[in-house]
């Protein structure tokens, strides 16, 4: 009899636990996730980003390019495209909290990143980004004025936690090597001017008598002003380093007019002329070389190794 009572108690406990789990599961799935406005990437004209109370800026479409405000700086197109794509595919995956306590999720006013997506003058989506979930595959977010906290797909905070300098276009020279026909490099006490020239290839063997003379072959050579041939590999390596040249950073608070008497000047001639000016380091002698170019409206910093390539090339091209 005692064993029967024990089985009855055990049965009742199991039944109670089953009912508890059933209603807990039912309670968890009772809510419906809101559906944020679908954003067509091609229709986005601006993204406003504010990081806590520290900084705010705008990524604005201007014609066929993107600029950063304030400053009117050209933006890195690939980085902007990443922002656009993430807003275009923005997806909620779960409800995280209804407590209205935002600090644990980095969604308080001093920590949240607010992203406002615009189509013309119309705001089509506002998202507050908190910290990433522990797996880094989702992010705690709020949508518009909705007080609840959700999970959104992706580690969005790392993508939008940027400064204007982070998103600026760092490309300072851009050209196709195959289109270049002239190169002038001027340095301290040295200067070389080279012209790309097609010259005949010398044949080691002459055709036998009566045979048709073969068509003369041509090869590309870089000749200086005296007709001396420069080392082609050195020229090719230098043009390669300049053709997609990116700076290390920009010099805030400076303009091109603040710099005089360049240490090195490079003029690359093709369908258009491209100019690069490298200046002496400041008294501290650290942080790369101040520089300016014809492609960019602002002075910038080139890392030491880029200038070392230029110096080495000039030395080789002027060696007797």
Secondary structure, DSSP 4 states (H G I P E B T S, - for coil): -HHHHHHHHHHHHHHHHHHHHHHHHHHHTSS----PPP--GGG--EEEEEETTTEEEEEEEETTEEEEETTTEEB-HHHHHHHHHHHHT--EEEEEE-S---GGGT-STTT-EEEEEEETTEEEEEEEEEEEPTTSSEEEEEETT---EEEEES-HHHHH---HHHHB--B-----GGG--EEEEEETTEEEEEEEEEEEPPPSSPPPTTSPPPPPPEEEEEE-TTSPBPPHHHHHHHHHHHHT-B-SEE-TT--GGG--S-SEEEEEESSSEEEEEE----TT--S-EEEEESS-SS-EEE-HHHHHHHHHHHHHHT--
